[in-house]
Each structure stands twice: as C-alpha cells, then as structure tokens.
Amino acid sequence: MRTVNKVILIGNVTKEPYMKTTAGDKKIALFTVATNRYYRDAAGENQSEAEYTNCIAWGVLAERCEQFLTKGKLVYIE
C-alpha cells in the first residue's frame, strides 16, 4: 500500500546553513528550523514548547538557501 506524508513548517532558521559538496560537485545545505507548539496542559494552563526540525536542501535549492537563509529568518517549508 502506498502512503503520502506531507509536512508544512513555518518557523525561524536557528543558524546559518552548513554547506557541503558531494563527490559529484552537488551542493547540500543543512539547517535547522525552530517552530512553536502551543497546547493546554492537564491543569488547563496554556503552554508553549519549541520544536527543532533538521532540514536538508540539494542542488539549486541548496544554493538558494546559502544565498538567502540567515539566522532568525522566517521561512515556510513544504
């Protein structure tokens, strides 16, 4: 059976992307995005918790990440 997984993140970049190059000269950008999760605890109090998601971009998209992403930048990732 086939399945589909889709993730949409809106958050802030935690630090400058780390750039790598493969043996075939293909660029890779590694970066982390911080998002906030809001929920109500057992006592009914509103709580907020930060979640960190590691992201990887390849090729031309990695080059764009290197060019435009900086620490604190708000990003939308799908």
C-alpha positions in Angstrom: 0.0 0.0 0.0 1.3 3.4 -0.9 1.2 6.3 1.6 1.7 10.1 1.4 3.4 12.2 4.0 3.4 15.9 3.8 4.9 18.4 6.2 4.5 22.2 6.3 6.7 24.2 8.6 6.7 27.9 9.4 9.5 28.9 11.7 12.8 30.6 12.1 16.2 29.4 11.0 18.4 28.7 14.1 21.8 29.4 12.5 23.5 29.9 9.1 23.1 26.9 6.7 26.0 24.5 6.8 27.1 23.9 3.2 28.6 20.6 1.9 29.5 19.4 -1.6 29.2 15.8 -2.7 31.9 13.9 -4.7 29.9 14.8 -7.8 30.1 18.6 -7.0 26.4 18.7 -6.0 25.7 21.2 -3.2 23.9 20.3 0.0 22.6 22.8 2.6 21.9 21.6 6.2 20.0 23.9 8.6 17.5 23.7 11.5 14.1 25.4 11.7 12.6 26.3 15.1 8.8 26.2 15.4 6.5 26.7 18.4 3.9 24.2 19.6 1.0 25.6 21.7 -1.1 23.3 23.9 -3.1 23.3 27.1 -1.8 21.1 30.0 -3.8 19.0 32.4 -4.4 22.0 34.7 -5.9 24.0 31.8 -2.9 26.3 31.5 -1.7 27.4 28.1 1.8 26.2 27.3 4.3 26.8 24.6 7.2 24.5 23.6 9.9 25.0 20.9 10.4 22.2 18.4 13.5 21.9 16.2 13.5 20.3 12.7 16.6 19.4 10.8 16.3 20.3 7.1 18.4 19.3 4.0 18.3 21.0 0.6 20.0 19.7 -2.5 21.3 21.2 -5.7 19.9 24.6 -6.9 17.7 24.8 -3.8 20.8 24.4 -1.6 22.4 27.3 -3.5 19.3 29.5 -2.8 19.4 28.5 0.9 23.1 29.6 1.0 22.2 32.9 -0.6 19.1 33.9 1.3 18.9 32.0 4.7 20.4 33.6 7.7 19.9 33.1 11.5 16.5 34.3 12.6 15.0 34.4 9.1 11.3 33.4 9.0 10.8 30.5 6.5 7.9 28.5 5.0 8.9 24.9 4.1 6.7 22.4 2.4 
